Amino acid sequence: RRPNSTWNQLYYIIDFANEIIRVITTNDYNKDENYTEENANRYLSEAYALRAYAYFNLVNLWQHPYRKNPEAPGVPVRTESEDLQHRVPVKDIYSLIISDLDKAYKNLEGLGYGDVGKAGISEYSVAAIYANVLMFTGDYENAAKYAEAAIAGGNLNNEADMLSGFNSLDMPEVIW
């Protein structure tokens, strides 16, 4: 039951992100008085980041890690423009993940936490996900670069923070 629900939940996130990406990139929505390009770019970036994060989890739950065999069959891929029902090679899924994270990070870079605070996707959370993905591919130099960018979003917890139970977004080390 758990594997089925995990699979479905991750594809639900992917489908939702795909719809946001499709709608924003095709201008297929009504621009009301609250519309701004900045908001559209933020939503688009969040959708790319969430889709990448979902695929990263999917491919690592249902296949061996990238470095073991990049050619191994991974998981089916759905994007805003295609729906591949067969198991796509792990390397192709990682290419999609890295492409999505690159788009998200470039749009969010320099915005800090913005209006969403630590509860939403920010440049720091995307950098942390990006660093983790790059570690799996063996690109340690770029992983270190993005890890440094993620670390810039917080500070180390002190003893009181550590003993408080890790139950607040206000903790210094929390970036998402």
C-alpha positions as CSV (number, residue, x, y, z in Angstrom):
1,R,0.0,0.0,0.0
2,R,2.7,2.5,0.9
3,P,4.7,2.1,-2.4
4,N,1.5,2.7,-4.4
5,S,0.5,5.8,-2.4
6,T,4.0,7.2,-2.6
7,W,4.1,6.6,-6.4
8,N,0.7,8.2,-6.8
9,Q,1.5,11.2,-4.6
10,L,4.7,12.0,-6.4
11,Y,3.0,11.8,-9.8
12,Y,0.2,14.0,-8.4
13,I,2.9,16.6,-7.6
14,I,4.4,16.2,-11.1
15,D,1.0,16.5,-12.8
16,F,0.1,19.6,-10.8
17,A,3.5,21.2,-11.5
18,N,3.1,20.3,-15.2
19,E,-0.2,22.1,-15.3
20,I,1.3,25.2,-13.7
21,I,4.2,25.2,-16.2
22,R,1.9,24.6,-19.1
23,V,-0.5,27.4,-18.1
24,I,2.2,30.0,-17.4
25,T,4.4,29.2,-20.4
26,T,1.5,29.3,-22.9
27,N,-0.2,32.3,-21.2
28,D,-3.4,30.2,-20.9
29,Y,-4.9,32.1,-18.0
30,N,-6.7,35.3,-17.2
31,K,-4.4,38.0,-16.0
32,D,-6.3,39.8,-13.3
33,E,-5.3,42.9,-11.3
34,N,-3.0,40.8,-9.0
35,Y,-1.0,39.5,-12.0
36,T,2.7,40.4,-12.2
37,E,5.5,38.9,-14.2
38,E,7.4,38.5,-10.9
39,N,4.6,36.4,-9.5
40,A,4.3,34.3,-12.7
41,N,8.1,33.7,-12.6
42,R,8.0,32.7,-9.0
43,Y,5.1,30.2,-9.5
44,L,6.9,28.8,-12.6
45,S,10.1,28.4,-10.6
46,E,8.3,26.7,-7.8
47,A,6.6,24.3,-10.2
48,Y,10.0,23.4,-11.9
49,A,11.6,22.9,-8.5
50,L,8.8,20.7,-7.2
51,R,8.7,18.6,-10.3
52,A,12.4,18.1,-10.1
53,Y,12.2,17.1,-6.4
54,A,9.4,14.6,-7.1
55,Y,11.3,13.0,-10.0
56,F,14.4,12.8,-7.8
57,N,12.5,11.0,-5.2
58,L,10.8,8.7,-7.7
59,V,13.9,7.6,-9.5
60,N,15.8,7.0,-6.3
61,L,13.0,5.0,-4.7
62,W,12.3,2.8,-7.8
63,Q,15.8,2.4,-9.3
64,H,19.5,2.1,-8.3
65,P,21.3,5.4,-7.9
66,Y,22.5,7.3,-11.0
67,R,26.2,6.4,-10.6
68,K,25.4,2.7,-10.4
69,N,23.9,2.6,-13.9
70,P,22.8,5.8,-15.7
71,E,21.4,3.7,-18.5
72,A,19.1,1.6,-16.3
73,P,15.4,2.0,-16.8
74,G,14.1,4.6,-14.4
75,V,10.5,5.8,-14.2
76,P,7.9,7.0,-16.7
77,V,8.2,10.7,-17.5
78,R,5.4,13.2,-17.7
79,T,6.0,16.8,-18.6
80,E,3.8,19.7,-19.7
81,S,4.4,18.5,-23.3
82,E,4.9,14.8,-23.2
83,D,3.7,11.6,-21.5
84,L,6.2,8.7,-21.8
85,Q,4.6,5.6,-20.3
86,H,7.7,3.5,-20.6
87,R,10.6,3.5,-18.1
88,V,12.9,6.3,-19.2
89,P,16.7,5.8,-18.6
90,V,17.9,7.2,-15.3
91,K,20.3,9.6,-17.1
92,D,17.4,11.2,-19.0
93,I,15.4,11.7,-15.8
94,Y,18.4,13.3,-14.2
95,S,18.8,15.6,-17.3
96,L,15.2,16.7,-16.7
97,I,15.7,17.1,-13.0
98,I,18.9,19.2,-13.5
99,S,17.2,21.3,-16.3
100,D,14.2,22.0,-14.1
101,L,16.4,23.0,-11.1
102,D,18.6,25.2,-13.3
103,K,15.5,27.1,-14.5
104,A,14.1,27.4,-11.0
105,Y,17.4,28.5,-9.4
106,K,18.1,31.1,-12.1
107,N,14.6,32.6,-11.7
108,L,14.8,32.7,-7.9
109,E,18.5,33.6,-7.5
110,G,18.8,36.9,-5.5
111,L,15.2,36.9,-4.3
112,G,16.0,35.2,-0.9
113,Y,12.9,33.9,0.7
114,G,10.7,36.5,-0.9
115,D,7.1,36.6,0.2
116,V,6.8,32.9,0.8
117,G,9.3,32.7,3.7
118,K,10.7,29.4,4.7
119,A,7.4,27.6,4.1
120,G,7.7,27.9,0.4
121,I,10.3,27.2,-2.3
122,S,13.1,29.8,-2.3
123,E,16.5,30.2,-3.9
124,Y,18.0,28.4,-0.8
125,S,15.7,25.4,-0.9
126,V,16.3,25.0,-4.7
127,A,20.1,25.2,-4.1
128,A,19.9,22.5,-1.4
129,I,17.9,20.2,-3.7
130,Y,20.3,21.0,-6.6
131,A,23.4,20.2,-4.4
132,N,21.8,16.9,-3.4
133,V,21.0,15.9,-7.0
134,L,24.6,16.8,-8.1
135,M,26.1,14.7,-5.4
136,F,24.2,11.7,-6.8
137,T,25.7,12.4,-10.2
138,G,29.2,12.8,-8.9
139,D,29.5,16.5,-9.9
140,Y,31.0,17.4,-6.5
141,E,32.4,20.8,-7.6
142,N,29.0,22.1,-8.6
143,A,27.3,20.3,-5.7
144,A,29.6,22.3,-3.3
145,K,28.7,25.6,-5.1
146,Y,25.0,25.0,-4.7
147,A,25.5,23.7,-1.1
148,E,27.2,27.0,-0.3
149,A,24.3,28.9,-1.8
150,A,21.8,26.9,0.3
151,I,23.8,27.4,3.5
152,A,23.6,31.2,2.9
153,G,19.9,30.9,3.7
154,G,20.4,30.1,7.3
155,N,22.7,29.9,10.3
156,L,23.7,27.1,12.6
157,N,21.4,26.2,15.4
158,N,22.6,26.8,18.9
159,E,22.1,24.4,21.8
160,A,18.7,25.8,22.7
161,D,17.5,25.4,19.1
162,M,18.8,21.8,19.0
163,L,17.0,20.9,22.2
164,S,13.7,22.6,21.2
165,G,12.5,19.6,19.1
166,F,13.0,20.9,15.5
167,N,9.4,22.0,15.4
168,S,9.6,25.5,14.0
169,L,10.3,27.2,10.7
170,D,11.9,30.0,12.8
171,M,14.9,27.8,13.6
172,P,18.1,29.3,12.1
173,E,19.1,26.2,10.1
174,V,15.7,25.7,8.5
175,I,15.6,26.7,4.8
176,W,12.4,25.0,3.8
